[in-house]
């Protein structure tokens, strides 16, 4: 079912704004249409990551908050449960369609969830993780809010943003693996007009070609913003707000993706989508089975050591980069 947020917002959000219905042709536009979608990436050991969403709050300095509740197809305010793993590899779910918002800078976007348990003994009805063995565990969002970054609304044509969940960063096992916590860390807001993608395949011969490979379970491609030089260490996933003992020369990944087997080609593939244009470094590791998303684990990246790539990415570019065994 297509989900949409209520798009009825008062024309005059504050006295400083000119009304939507102003008939002055000389007036600078004060509102613009904006759409938001949700996307996700594969995560280790989970079949479903179900979250019940209630509304979105937009915050601006010196202005009243804008509240956007979710509605059903008849326009009634109705929280919606979404399985994040249904929207991977470039797929996304439109949750806010062409809502008219005041032009300007927004300091924070808050996703308000509903019914997510606040401890490991809470209900799994509204928010849960379904593990590969069928276990259903409670999923917490801090105070039922995911506080994300900012964005800008300009006077241009309809703007589209994607709220991109990197669950390898944001989904954390807690309480001795009896529950999960969904954190804002690793969730980004990206402008769809200025993004591209990097995708490709990984030679299965690399799965046991490194120094500390973990058979078929530790195969991950890491992505780093910028062209990382040899004086830096390519780091595994960690949260700097949790682990403050990471060496200064360790570069945190922008994102990471576990490999997926493409049944149509029998190739193991990865895909990074909704990436801002810029330079990137990619590296494959066959030894990333124990990558804790909160702590630096000193995983060998790259493994095998020569499996590192660097590339620029232009706006709108879809770039294929494969990792193949180097035969000497």
Secondary structure, DSSP 8 states (H G I E B T S, - for coil): ---EE-----S-SSTTS--TT---TTS---EEEEEEEEEE---TTEEEEEEEEEEEEEE-TTS--EEEEEE-TTS-B--EEEEGGGS-TT--EEEEEEEEEESEEE-EEEEEESS--SSTTS--SSSEEEETTS-EEEEEEGGGEEE---EEE-SSS-EEEEEEE-HHHHEEEETTTTEEEE-STTEEEEEGGGEEEEEEEE-GGGGGTSSS--TTS--EEEEEES---TTSEE--S--TTT-----TTEE--SEEEE-EEETTTTEEEEEEEEEESEEEEEEEES--TT--SSS-----SSBSTT-EEEEEE-TT-EEE--B-----
